Amino acid sequence: MVANTTPNRGYQLPDARNNVNEDIYRLINALLALDVDIATLLSALAGKANTGHTHGLGDVAGLQTALDGKASSAHTHTLAGLADVEIAGAPAGRPLTTQASGKIGIGDEPAPKVHGHEIAAIVGLAAALAALAPKNAPTFTNGLTVGSGNSTFNGLIQAIYGQIRGEFPGLDYVNLLREVTHRVRTVMTTAGYKRQSYTETANPSAPTFVADDYIATAGPNGVTQHQWNLAGVLGMRLNSTTGLTLAVPLDAASIKIGGAPLALPKSYKSPEQTITSSGPLVLAHGLGVAPNFVTAELVCKTADLNHAIGDVVPLGLISPGQQVTTSLGTYTGLGVVVDATNLTCRYADSPNVFEIMNKNGGFIQPINPARWRLIVRAFA
């Protein structure tokens, strides 16, 4: 006899292979078991509430007591009704503040909307003013003049410093100092100034002048004495014998050489660009005029051709229509067209786009474009 049962409750099931009398016996057992289950279910349901039933407040234990302790949803408060607030006699408009006792009470009378202060009443102001240079600082001679009454040598330093920081925001300390001294020294030489020497000392605020400014002794932060000398003679820390003063702000537009404005070039540096074969690239340079000089460089992001991450490889540019055939038998390089708004670039149609010198091998090889990024610079 085949003894099949239902999967959930195990009720006996008939089967075609069984004799009829066997299946009748199994069906009787199944009905008896089903009767027991149905009776049990009906008994359990008889003790349950209707799905649509409700309750009164009194039927929920503790609910009325909890509600009695709550305020009405429309209730309001007054200051006088708040604990720890003492406002008796407060005039209209007077602010309330935390008192020493921890309570809220009447604050001090505020200052009038229009009022003034003496210098002595402002902490640190007198000392700060005393540390500043006079507004009417000495003027330069030998062809170097500045406008707006701000004629200190340190102003020239500040103008050149701002120019360099704009062009090279990530420049390290030593190279920043070197570039500042180089540019300012160029201005001073053009203006007719003669070179003075300046030596690094233990106390830079009390410098001494020496005959030779090319001594290689290292100074603070790894700066050579030569660089320190240049910084000193160009106004970083000037001895009173030079007749120059410090710390008067000066904007670059006010600096003139022989009556003509100082030429401070504007520059643009693009973000790092993905390299795509035959791909167009339009960069808004924001210079306001068509740049007169454009450069490009590759930045290594993943080691390639023996170049390490961070290596920078300068590139030559090609003009539209110029054909540069390489060992690959295809064109490589970057074409750039300039106008007053954009640098319109086009990558060559080689799958590798660029070929460069293997860093260790001394021979030209195609790059893996996915391992490099392109930066374009423009100057006007």
C-alpha positions as CSV (number, residue, x, y, z in Angstrom):
1,M,0.0,0.0,0.0
2,V,1.2,3.5,-1.0
3,A,1.1,5.8,2.2
4,N,1.0,9.3,0.7
5,T,0.2,12.3,3.1
6,T,-0.5,16.0,2.7
7,P,2.7,18.2,3.1
8,N,1.6,20.4,6.0
9,R,-0.7,18.5,8.4
10,G,0.1,14.9,7.3
11,Y,-3.5,13.9,6.3
12,Q,-3.6,10.4,4.7
13,L,-4.2,10.5,0.9
14,P,-5.6,7.8,-1.5
15,D,-3.4,6.5,-4.3
16,A,-4.4,4.8,-7.6
17,R,-2.1,2.0,-6.8
18,N,-3.9,1.1,-3.6
19,N,-6.9,-1.2,-3.2
20,V,-10.2,0.6,-2.8
21,N,-10.7,-0.8,0.7
22,E,-7.3,0.5,1.7
23,D,-8.0,4.0,0.4
24,I,-11.4,4.1,2.1
25,Y,-9.7,3.4,5.4
26,R,-7.1,6.1,4.7
27,L,-9.8,8.7,3.9
28,I,-11.7,7.9,7.1
29,N,-8.6,8.6,9.1
30,A,-7.9,11.8,7.1
31,L,-11.5,13.1,7.8
32,L,-11.2,12.3,11.5
33,A,-7.9,14.3,11.7
34,L,-9.4,17.2,9.7
35,D,-12.4,17.3,12.1
36,V,-10.1,17.7,15.1
37,D,-8.1,20.5,13.4
38,I,-11.3,22.4,12.4
39,A,-12.8,22.1,15.9
40,T,-9.5,23.4,17.4
41,L,-9.5,26.4,15.0
42,L,-13.1,27.3,15.6
43,S,-12.5,27.2,19.4
44,A,-9.5,29.5,19.0
45,L,-11.4,32.0,16.8
46,A,-14.3,32.1,19.3
47,G,-12.0,33.9,21.8
48,K,-10.8,36.6,19.3
49,A,-12.3,40.1,18.8
50,N,-13.9,41.2,15.5
51,T,-11.4,43.0,13.2
52,G,-13.6,46.1,13.2
53,H,-13.9,46.3,17.0
54,T,-13.3,49.5,19.0
55,H,-12.4,50.4,22.6
56,G,-13.5,53.1,25.0
57,L,-11.0,55.1,27.0
58,G,-11.9,53.2,30.1
59,D,-11.1,49.9,28.4
60,V,-7.4,50.9,28.0
61,A,-5.7,50.4,31.4
62,G,-4.0,53.7,32.5
63,L,-4.8,55.7,29.4
64,Q,-7.2,58.2,31.1
65,T,-4.7,58.8,33.9
66,A,-2.0,59.5,31.4
67,L,-4.2,61.9,29.5
68,D,-5.1,63.7,32.7
69,G,-1.5,64.7,33.2
70,K,-1.2,66.4,29.7
71,A,-1.8,70.0,28.8
72,S,-4.4,71.0,26.2
73,S,-3.2,71.2,22.6
74,A,-4.3,74.8,22.5
75,H,-2.6,75.9,25.8
76,T,-0.3,78.9,26.0
77,H,2.4,80.3,28.5
78,T,3.4,83.6,29.8
79,L,6.9,84.6,31.0
80,A,5.5,85.1,34.4
81,G,4.3,81.5,34.4
82,L,7.7,80.1,33.7
83,A,10.0,78.8,36.5
84,D,13.4,80.5,37.0
85,V,12.3,83.7,35.3
86,E,12.4,87.0,37.2
87,I,11.2,90.0,35.0
88,A,9.5,92.2,37.5
89,G,10.1,95.9,36.5
90,A,11.8,95.1,33.2
91,P,11.4,98.1,30.8
92,A,10.0,97.6,27.3
93,G,12.7,96.4,24.9
94,R,15.2,95.4,27.5
95,P,16.8,92.0,26.7
96,L,16.7,89.1,29.2
97,T,19.9,87.3,30.1
98,T,21.1,84.4,32.2
99,Q,21.9,85.7,35.7
100,A,24.6,84.5,38.1
101,S,22.0,82.6,40.0
102,G,21.2,80.6,36.9
103,K,17.9,82.2,36.4
104,I,16.7,84.4,33.6
105,G,16.4,88.1,34.4
106,I,16.8,91.6,33.2
107,G,20.0,92.2,31.2
108,D,22.2,95.3,31.1
109,E,21.1,98.3,29.1
110,P,22.4,97.9,25.5
111,A,24.6,100.4,23.7
112,P,22.9,102.9,21.4
113,K,22.7,101.8,17.8
114,V,24.9,104.8,16.8
115,H,27.9,105.1,19.1
116,G,31.7,105.3,19.1
117,H,34.8,104.1,21.0
118,E,38.1,105.5,22.0
119,I,41.2,103.7,20.7
120,A,42.2,102.8,24.3
121,A,38.9,101.0,24.8
122,I,39.6,98.5,22.1
123,V,41.9,95.8,23.4
124,G,45.1,95.5,21.3
125,L,44.2,98.3,18.8
126,A,46.9,100.7,20.0
127,A,49.6,98.1,19.8
128,A,48.5,97.0,16.3
129,L,48.5,100.5,15.0
130,A,51.9,101.2,16.5
131,A,53.3,98.2,14.5
132,L,52.2,99.5,11.2
133,A,54.2,101.7,8.9
134,P,53.1,105.3,8.3
135,K,50.7,105.9,5.4
136,N,53.0,108.4,3.7
137,A,56.0,106.0,3.3
138,P,59.3,107.1,1.5
139,T,59.2,107.0,-2.3
140,F,61.6,105.3,-4.5
141,T,64.1,106.9,-6.9
142,N,66.2,105.7,-9.9
143,G,63.1,105.2,-12.0
144,L,61.0,103.0,-9.7
145,T,57.7,104.7,-8.8
146,V,54.4,103.5,-7.3
147,G,51.0,104.9,-7.2
148,S,48.1,105.3,-4.6
149,G,50.6,106.6,-2.0
150,N,51.6,103.1,-1.1
151,S,55.3,103.3,-2.0
152,T,57.1,100.7,0.2
153,F,59.4,98.2,-1.1
154,N,57.6,95.4,0.7
155,G,54.5,96.3,-1.4
156,L,56.5,95.3,-4.5
157,I,57.3,92.0,-2.8
158,Q,53.6,91.4,-2.0
159,A,52.5,92.1,-5.6
160,I,55.0,89.7,-7.1
161,Y,54.3,87.1,-4.4
162,G,50.5,87.3,-5.3
163,Q,51.3,86.9,-9.0
164,I,53.4,83.8,-8.4
165,R,50.9,82.2,-6.1
166,G,48.2,82.7,-8.7
167,E,50.4,81.0,-11.4
168,F,51.8,78.2,-9.3
169,P,49.5,77.6,-6.2
170,G,51.4,74.4,-5.2
171,L,54.9,75.9,-5.3
172,D,57.1,74.8,-2.3
173,Y,58.7,77.3,0.1
174,V,62.2,77.2,-1.4
175,N,61.2,77.6,-5.0
176,L,58.6,80.2,-4.1
177,L,61.3,82.3,-2.4
178,R,63.6,81.8,-5.4
179,E,60.9,82.9,-7.9
180,V,60.0,85.9,-5.8
181,T,63.6,87.1,-5.5
182,H,64.2,86.5,-9.2
183,R,61.3,88.5,-10.4
184,V,61.7,91.4,-7.9
185,R,65.4,91.5,-8.6
186,T,64.6,91.8,-12.4
187,V,62.3,94.8,-11.6
188,M,65.0,96.4,-9.4
189,T,67.7,95.9,-12.0
190,T,65.5,97.5,-14.7
191,A,64.8,100.4,-12.4
192,G,68.6,101.1,-11.9
193,Y,69.1,99.6,-8.5
194,K,72.5,98.1,-7.7
195,R,72.8,94.7,-5.9
196,Q,73.4,94.7,-2.2
197,S,74.3,91.6,-0.2
198,Y,72.3,90.3,2.8
199,T,73.4,87.5,5.0
200,E,71.3,85.2,7.1
201,T,71.9,85.7,10.9
202,A,70.6,84.1,14.1
203,N,68.3,87.1,14.3
204,P,67.0,88.1,10.9
205,S,65.4,91.3,12.2
206,A,69.0,92.6,12.8
207,P,70.7,91.8,9.5
208,T,74.3,92.5,8.5
209,F,75.5,93.2,4.9
210,V,78.4,91.3,3.4
211,A,80.5,91.6,0.3
212,D,79.4,88.3,-1.4
213,D,75.8,87.1,-1.7
214,Y,76.6,83.7,-3.2
215,I,77.7,81.8,-0.1
216,A,76.2,78.3,-0.1
217,T,75.6,78.0,3.7
218,A,72.1,76.7,4.4
219,G,69.7,78.9,6.3
220,P,66.2,78.4,7.8
221,N,63.9,75.8,6.1
222,G,66.8,74.6,3.8
223,V,67.1,78.0,2.1
224,T,70.6,78.8,0.9
225,Q,72.3,81.9,2.1
226,H,72.3,83.2,-1.4
227,Q,68.5,82.9,-1.5
228,W,68.3,84.5,1.9
229,N,70.5,87.3,0.8
230,L,68.3,88.0,-2.2
231,A,65.2,88.0,-0.1
232,G,66.8,90.4,2.4
233,V,68.0,92.9,-0.2
234,L,64.6,92.8,-1.9
235,G,62.7,93.7,1.3
236,M,61.8,90.6,3.3
237,R,63.8,91.9,6.3
238,L,65.3,95.3,5.6
239,N,67.8,97.2,7.7
240,S,66.9,100.7,8.6
241,T,70.0,101.9,6.7
242,T,68.3,101.1,3.4
243,G,65.7,103.8,4.0
244,L,62.9,101.3,3.1
245,T,59.9,100.5,5.3
246,L,57.8,97.4,5.7
247,A,54.2,96.1,5.6
248,V,52.2,98.7,3.6
249,P,49.8,96.9,1.2
250,L,50.3,97.6,-2.5
251,D,48.3,96.3,-5.5
252,A,50.2,95.2,-8.6
253,A,48.5,97.6,-10.9
254,S,50.0,100.6,-9.1
255,I,53.6,99.6,-9.7
256,K,55.4,101.4,-12.5
257,I,58.9,101.2,-14.0
258,G,60.1,104.5,-15.6
259,G,56.5,105.7,-15.7
260,A,55.1,102.6,-17.4
261,P,52.9,99.9,-15.7
262,L,54.7,96.8,-14.5
263,A,54.0,93.9,-16.9
264,L,52.4,91.2,-14.8
265,P,51.3,88.3,-17.2
266,K,48.0,86.6,-16.7
267,S,48.0,82.8,-16.7
268,Y,45.7,79.8,-16.9
269,K,46.2,76.2,-15.8
270,S,43.6,73.5,-16.8
271,P,42.5,70.7,-14.5
272,E,43.9,67.3,-15.3
273,Q,42.2,66.0,-18.5
274,T,41.4,62.4,-19.6
275,I,43.3,61.5,-22.8
276,T,41.0,60.2,-25.6
277,S,42.1,59.3,-29.1
278,S,40.7,61.8,-31.7
279,G,38.7,63.4,-28.8
280,P,37.9,67.1,-28.8
281,L,38.8,69.2,-25.7
282,V,37.5,72.8,-25.2
283,L,38.9,74.7,-22.2
284,A,37.6,78.1,-21.1
285,H,40.8,80.0,-20.0
286,G,39.2,83.1,-18.6
287,L,42.1,85.4,-19.6
288,G,39.9,87.9,-21.4
289,V,42.2,88.0,-24.4
290,A,43.7,85.4,-26.8
291,P,46.8,83.9,-25.0
292,N,50.1,84.5,-26.8
293,F,51.8,81.4,-25.4
294,V,50.4,77.9,-24.8
295,T,52.1,74.8,-23.3
296,A,51.0,71.3,-22.4
297,E,52.3,68.6,-20.2
298,L,51.6,64.9,-19.3
299,V,51.3,63.9,-15.7
300,C,51.9,60.2,-14.8
301,K,49.1,58.8,-12.7
302,T,50.2,55.1,-13.0
303,A,53.8,53.9,-13.7
304,D,54.4,53.7,-17.5
305,L,57.5,53.6,-19.7
306,N,59.7,53.6,-16.5
307,H,58.0,56.9,-15.4
308,A,56.9,57.1,-11.8
309,I,53.6,58.4,-10.5
310,G,53.8,62.2,-10.4
311,D,56.4,62.6,-13.2
312,V,55.6,65.5,-15.5
313,V,56.6,65.4,-19.2
314,P,56.4,68.6,-21.2
315,L,54.8,68.3,-24.7
316,G,55.2,70.1,-28.0
317,L,52.0,71.3,-29.7
318,I,51.0,70.9,-33.3
319,S,49.0,73.3,-35.3
320,P,45.8,72.3,-37.2
321,G,46.6,70.3,-40.3
322,Q,50.2,69.7,-39.3
323,Q,51.0,66.0,-39.8
324,V,53.2,64.2,-37.3
325,T,53.8,60.6,-38.4
326,T,55.4,58.3,-35.8
327,S,56.7,54.8,-35.6
328,L,53.2,53.7,-35.2
329,G,52.4,54.9,-38.7
330,T,49.7,57.2,-37.3
331,Y,49.5,60.8,-36.1
332,T,50.2,61.7,-32.5
333,G,50.1,64.8,-30.5
334,L,47.8,67.6,-29.5
335,G,46.5,70.5,-31.7
336,V,45.4,73.7,-30.1
337,V,43.5,76.8,-31.5
338,V,43.3,79.8,-29.3
339,D,40.8,82.7,-29.0
340,A,39.8,85.3,-26.4
341,T,37.6,82.7,-24.6
342,N,38.7,79.1,-25.2
343,L,41.6,76.8,-25.9
344,T,40.1,74.4,-28.6
345,C,42.1,71.3,-28.5
346,R,42.0,68.0,-30.5
347,Y,43.8,64.8,-29.6
348,A,45.6,62.9,-32.5
349,D,43.9,59.8,-33.9
350,S,46.5,57.4,-32.8
351,P,45.1,54.9,-30.2
352,N,47.9,55.9,-27.9
353,V,47.6,59.7,-28.8
354,F,51.2,60.5,-27.6
355,E,54.7,59.1,-27.9
356,I,57.4,60.1,-25.4
357,M,60.9,59.1,-24.4
358,N,61.2,56.0,-22.3
359,K,62.6,57.4,-19.0
360,N,65.3,54.8,-18.7
361,G,65.7,53.6,-22.3
362,G,66.5,56.7,-24.4
363,F,64.0,55.7,-27.1
364,I,60.5,56.9,-28.1
365,Q,57.5,54.7,-27.2
366,P,53.7,55.2,-27.2
367,I,52.1,55.9,-23.8
368,N,49.2,54.1,-22.3
369,P,46.6,56.9,-22.2
370,A,44.8,55.5,-19.2
371,R,48.0,56.0,-17.1
372,W,48.4,59.7,-17.9
373,R,46.5,63.0,-17.6
374,L,47.0,66.1,-19.7
375,I,47.4,69.7,-18.3
376,V,47.3,72.7,-20.6
377,R,48.6,76.1,-19.6
378,A,48.1,79.5,-21.3
379,F,49.7,82.9,-20.8
380,A,48.6,86.4,-21.9
